[in-house]
Amino acid sequence: MIPDFILKVQTYPNMPTLTKEKHSSHRDIFELVKDVPAKPYFEDKKHSLILFNNDCFDVLPKLPENSIDMIFADPPYFLSNGGFTCHAGKQVSVNKGKWDVSKGKEENYLFTLRWLRECQRVLTPNGTIWVSGTAHIIFAVGYAMQDLNYKILNDIAWFKVNPPPNLSCRYFTHSTETVIWAAKNKDSKHYFNYELMKEMNNNKQMLSLWSIKAPGTDEKKYGKHPTQKPLQLLDRIVLASTRPGDIVLDPFSGSGTTGIAALKERRQFIGIELEKEYLETSLKRLKDEIHSKNG
Ligand SMILES: C[S@@+](CC[C@H](N)C(=O)[O-])C[C@H]1O[C@@H](n2cnc3c(N)ncnc32)[C@H](O)[C@@H]1O
């Protein structure tokens, strides 16, 4: 049973198309996770949210196949190898955490292939996956997707409008990330809310170039995740590729940005994250969003 919270008709004045959409999913995330041996770190039946403090390889294989409508994955980029970047005008180490240290080209590829295979198994036949990354990992992701016979739908160039300067002055300033959008396989009839995307783009077709600022201090008030994605990016992804009530999963959920977007747009959400510290931040962000909706 999908709770009333999800089924309520939406009232976004600037997004009239949403009110016309049907709720597609009749599955319930609490049924889906019944074979996962780990106890959820957090669950909220009213708002259809589940967070696991686990390795995604311990949770994904326990979910039924063909059960998830959309996956957003922001995996380790494997770029924490002693380099430097610029933050707030200062030179700082680029090391993001143990989880982001490269294991070498082959190991990184096998890791990528492994989680992408698990994700493909759980996606519904018409489900889609979005994967973000920089040059450190995105080519491995694209290659693995081809190996697994995903159907690549788009490669979105996310232009970070306000990137930090390049301190070495030996490269162009890094200012984009790629987000690959792919369907489960070549037979998928994927969902795309073309009309809404057009409406959100002044009634012109939405391009695959998205100009979106990196998250500001307001999105980081409950804790700083080193690779936090902007809510606007996830909001667009959720609205473009899911219907209200659909099931969204994030295997590397970090500070919970995908969960916030899912909650905001009344989708069900399963998040998996290794580090407790980031789950604490996610919880505070989710509770804030629930509070702002008055429960
Ligand atoms: C690039 S970050 C995701 C950031 C997230 N998109 C956000 O907006 O906050 C990747 C996250 O994956 C987590 N992680 C790494 N390996 C994992 C694994 N095997 N299972 C679950 N989480 C993992 C890391 O702790 C990190 O928080």
The ligand as an ORCA input file, in Angstrom:
! r2SCAN-3c Opt
* xyz 0 1
  C      30.053     10.784     -4.562
  S      29.409     10.497     -2.987
  C      27.655     10.748     -3.159
  C      27.191     12.131     -2.779
  C      25.679     12.328     -2.887
  N      25.254     12.284     -4.256
  C      25.247     13.626     -2.232
  O      24.576     14.461     -2.893
  O      25.539     13.831     -1.060
  C      29.566      8.769     -2.854
  C      29.125      8.190     -1.523
  O      29.157      6.773     -1.636
  C      29.517      6.222     -0.375
  N      30.011      4.882     -0.695
  C      31.202      4.522     -1.213
  N      31.263      3.198     -1.425
  C      30.047      2.692     -1.058
  C      29.466      1.387     -1.054
  N      30.154      0.318     -1.477
  N      28.190      1.255     -0.615
  C      27.485      2.322     -0.166
  N      27.989      3.581     -0.131
  C      29.251      3.767     -0.575
  C      30.540      7.206      0.186
  O      30.601      7.132      1.594
  C      30.002      8.553     -0.339
  O      29.226      9.206      0.634
*
